[in-house]
């Protein structure tokens, strides 16, 4: 008699994320074909998605490192900013365009550079600027207004190589 083993599904790793970056100085940063990004002290929020190999963990690991040869628009910005945290959700639905629209609707955020991170879509851009430290609960509230089926946001606090994860509301 043979035993049947049911395979446990792999944990979901794909989803959508926001990088929370802090800039300390004023500068002009060349960003590929987009031109110059005028940096100013404050916070930059970048919206992306990770549906390739390794999902969210692999993408965040990429963004934690400074890239010698930039591949994505965000790789240029990482050279001048500190990664403070990520907000993300594990999901099978690509929600980056919806999240970018939610951030565009936030009164504390403004578009940092048109088309940044949005060369493959119709969004005005995926990079936002805020003078004050952004709050994940504000994004979550805006997303729930837009779509009650949003998955819960998870927060990762990045301190150099160390990370600490928690669910919002914990």
MARGU-277295 format. One record per residue: residue in one letter; x, y, z of N, C-alpha, C, CB in turn. Coordinates in steps of 0.001 Angstrom, whole numbers, plus 500000, padded with zeros to 6 digits. Each point is the difference from the previous one (the first is absolute). Glycine has a CB too. Layout:
<nodes>
aXYZXYZXYZXYZ...
</nodes>
This chain:
<nodes>
x500844498827500000499156501173500000500887501233500000498154498767501213x501611502121497843500836501198499911499349501161500758500888499229497760x499966501575502830499518501191500694500031501175499043500818499121502220x498153501635497833499977501222499202500416501158500880498181499091498501x502740501675500973500449501189500712499466501218499278502082498831500828x497213501986499895499535501234499374501082501054500176497557499425500437x502809501170498464501043501030500046499420501265500616501150499025497960x499592501538502965499596501263500599500275501102498975500487499165502381x498579501744497449500262501090499051501154500873500494497575499987499298x503209500472499758501118500885500343499437501299500549501479498971498212x499209501631502751499501501288500508500009501040498886500847499449502315x498152501382497692499869501030498983501079501053500204497517499587499835x503227500718499123501067501003500098499794501164499041501549498193500689x497517501676498373499780501070499034499123501093500604500235498353498114x499856502833501312499146501069500495500462501380499582499461498556501900x500061502433498835500241501415499728500714500604501192497957500154498513x502874500857501241500774500589501089500187501499499809501170497820500301x499157502851500794500402501400500002501324500071500750497576500861499908x503427499750499473501261500264500689499895501375500641501331498544498377x499081501566502872500048501280500688501468500387500089497854499544501339x502502501505497944501388500448499895500136501387500615500333498624497907x500812501638502696500243501319500560501197500629499314499026499293502206x500810501975497435501064500774499375500408501103500969499136499490497651x502158500690502538500508500985500956500432501309499353500723498111501400x499526501883497279500588501181499368499285500368498704502192499395501019x498040501823498540499511500465498710501019499586498941498749501970501058x500767497528497823500901499572498926499210499884498703501478498761501647x499240501123497261499392499679498715500539498644499587499763502458499324x499314496633500428500359498623499734499563499607498593499809499461502449x501150500134496678499591499511498676499316498635500128501912501266498920x496925498592500435499236498757500052499779499512498572498857500688502172x502110498586497301499880499427498668499480500993498983499622497811501053x499410501761498137499429500840498947498985501009500526500365498125498431x499275501771502860499012500933500565500566501395500217498909498069501097x502403502024499046500616501304500244500414500157501451498633500960498161x501364500290502322500455500302501357498853500009500991501858501327499040x498353497977502074499076500035501128500591500961501016499176497602499605x500055503428500743500462500971500989499654499473501384499708501935498376x501321497552502293499806499453501342499972501111501029501130497882499312x498068501914501710499972500924501127499849499180501273498994501866498583x501410498680502528499878499250501250498539499625500262502023501197500919x497783497572499516498659499511500281499899498524499703499066502246499493x499739497318500199499716498580499808499490499735498588499486499778502445x500990499148496978499559499561498686499334498642500150501854501295498844x497001498546500519499237498762500046499939499456498581498623500767502015x501859498023497802500025499379498677499109498769500017502343500858499563x496726499063499494499066498877499906500460499042498913498102501456500798x501930497259499532500367498979499028499268498702500279502238501064499732x498009497956499429499434498668500217501082498973499726497669500781499367x502129498043501188500990498928499874499283498692499695501572501178501603x498423498463497126499346498771499578500972499046499306497869501275499770x503410499044500291501016499135499417500552499023501036500581501814498372x500490497503501279500610499041500912500382500651501337500850498725498014x498753500656503072500346500497501329499022500999500564502315499614499401x496824500964499753498951500895500449500492501184500821498528498054499971x500664502347501006500278501160500854501352499876500714497531500294500318x502781498570500328501294499930500702501197500257499083498959498385501568x501022501071497229501112500204499067500067501452499528499794497610499264x499046502993500478499990501374499520500486500957501085498108499436498451x501459500354502782500461500857501095501497499825500215497736499859501085x502753498915498814501448499759500118500746500774498917499573497707500977x499889502320497808500614500775498910500047501482500367499170498319498306x499714502205502186499919501430500308500840500392501206497726500000499035x502603499063501828500855500316501148501439500264499562498526498592501459x501870500812497412501362500177499496500068501191499044500417497527500248x500688503177499789500250501070499032500560499332498749500436501771501823x498927498477497031500387499348498748501085500802499281497690499024499805x503376500313499775501050500679499225499488500414498633501738498681501210x497525500416498166499417500278498682498483499992500153501988498954498767x497400502214501325498549500061500209499222499291498901500328502151501186x498666497094499215499126499285499079498636500700499931501200497819500507x498230502508500665498718500665500097500217501444500422498856497826500569x500136503020499209500080501404500424500359500108501480498307500612498251x501095498544502568500217500073501446501466499735500363497626499260500359x503087499990498834501420499723500274500821501291499995499747497718498963x499878503242500221500702501294499986499766500742501319499759500129497480x499003499880502962499634500717501221500621499380501248497873500654498898x502279498042501120500557499310501169501422500464500316498569498028499455x502153502493499542501368500472500237500032501215500913500645499121497768x498252501613502318499947501253500758499053499967501194500543501144497899x498855497693502386499003499923501069500245498791500893498342501148498518x501127498931502680500053498875500946498647499292499989501717501197501464x498313497484498462498769499211500052499612499833501467500569498769497828x498323501846502563499547499941501388499063498831500257500250502458500117x498839497309498936498971498976500215499380499607498678499534500893502294x499740498010497737499152499617498870498615499706500548501968499052498677x497045501276500536498632499596500267499656499056498860499336502188501236x500114496664499062499677499075498925498838499100500380502376500061499262x497054499312499721498981498982500217500345498825499099498206501723500609x501561497102499905500176498796499201498661499724499333501825499049501541x498201500830497141498762499926499251500296499436498617499028501954501284x499982497453498095500157499520498630499543501048498985499671497655500818x499781503457499680499519501082499138501016501133500010497586499375500453x502774501100498358500917501127499861499239501284500328501374498777498230x499018501901502861499265501167500466500819501293499951498704498470501451x502444501525497897500863501183500051499340501245499417501946498480499845x497246501371499118499354501161499388498945500583500955500405499025497686x498879500111502981499006500419500985500688500688501192498478498093499289x502653501352501157500725500597501120500574501362499607500553497698500867x499945502418497892500521501292499536498868501028499963501790498832498628x497029500758500937498849500912499984499622500408501421499171498934497875x500926500138503064499688500306501405500985501024500553499044497688500308x502238502133499405500996500968500481499825501353499319501598498119500438x498022501870498305499758501264499293498846500769500638500852498967497874x498228500305502771498865500628500662500291500462501421498565498594498599x502594501060501917500373500417501356500403501467499999500752497659500551x498737503101500397500306501431500053501438500272500435497604500428500510x503035498608500130501374500208500469501042499624498949499200499571502314x500357499870496557500931499545498956499813500806498718499986497689500995x501101502421498257499934500595498667500831499141499051499679502343500960x500015497744497756500762499254499000501426500538500001497923499579498572x503047499533501590501398500435500066500598500203498613500231498781502160x499405500369496894500504500111498633499042499255499077502415500178500802x497016500515498222499084499331499071500674498817499304498810502179499651x500426496740500215500386498769499297501024499141500754499534501215497897x500984499245503228500980499221500764499348498686500413501164502107500843x499459496778498776499497498674500345498756499600499231500955500337502225x498641500452496806498751499734499286500207499944498492498762501120501844x502407498469497721500264499948498560499245498862499324502249500985500421x497241498053500373499297498858499422498489500046500267502090498661500285x497402502512500114498567500111500274499518501420499682500176498218501799x498566502051498461499415501310499690499920500912501224498693498908498190x501836500662502938499976500829501206500849501259499780499668497938501452x499965503164499185500824501209499907501400499792500590497907501365500124x502204497761500860501284499701500626499807499150501234500931502134499124x500160497255501331499955499137501177500911500503501111499474498080498511x500995503154501380500876500568501023499352501254500566502057499065498853x497835500967502488499351501105500688500945500594501038497744498941499626x502016502321500695500825500722500956499127500500501151501608500679498162x498949499285503043499313500527501171501020500668500909498214498210499846x501447502970500662500880500692500943499996499262501334499563502216498857x499273497284501535499872499316501280500065498485499824498626501911500859x501742497408500217500101498541499970498645499394499643501853500059501721x498087499107497245498734499397499588499524498958501017500621500398497597x498074499456502494499396499051500930499302498882499227499700501834501713x500640496912498563499366498900499265498491499935500208502127498752500205x497393501652500956498559499948500256499236500922499049500467499463502408x500145501655497179499342500916499063499822499330498638500994501979501214x500031497310498325499880499281498725498955498897500127502414500506499441x497635498749501638499047498905500179498561500533500005501735498704501310x498030502412499340498663500604500044499550500403498597500439500827502342x500456499804496905499689500423498627499707498779499120501469502045500282x499309496890499871499787498791499197498671499339500333502470499669499886x497174500289501376498724499392500413498817500795499430501087499139502122x499065502196497774498949500812499391499814499614498536500520501887501584x500595497797497756499957499675498572499536498573499742501831501635499638x498530497447501272499740498575499777499989499281501336501071500095497715x497772499433502697499894499337501306500693498642500034497851501186500337x502539498286498517500649498687499934501528500075500075498069499226498649x502462501918501712501457500153500088500570499046501053499808502422499290x501299496910500405500649499183501030500657500904501040500394498144498328x499858501303502838500619500773501082501412500428499619498618498752501681x501738502467498695501355500485499789500918499410501057499130502132498976x502072497574500628501037499570500921501092501057499947499460497510499691x501138502775501438501035501016500109501322499326500302498330501715500786x502708498634498464501352499546500302500835501234500289499775497921498532x500830502111502635500870501110500362501419499588499681498427500804501824x502252499989497370501347499669499547501025500837500761499111499390497715x501745499955503014501103500662500715501296499363499513498552500505502066x501990500043496855501188499377499418499643498625499481501503501283501551x499192497702498925499735498625499573498895499347500816502370499824499286x497313500739501883498981499416500864498612500460499555501639499923501924x497400499198498184498627500371499706499103499473501105500453499986497514x498461500701502705499008499593500986498660500079499300501380500820502003x497821498111498069498723499992499308498847499997500992501056498796498082x497871501868501537498790499965500808498813500285499096501258500738502077x497577498771498319498766500306499274499476501299500563499456497546499561x499978503269499593499386501233500492498851499619500936500640501283497875x499228499487503160498956499714500973500494499125501133498338500217498193x502875499229501694500560499183501095500434500883501149500760498273498357
</nodes>
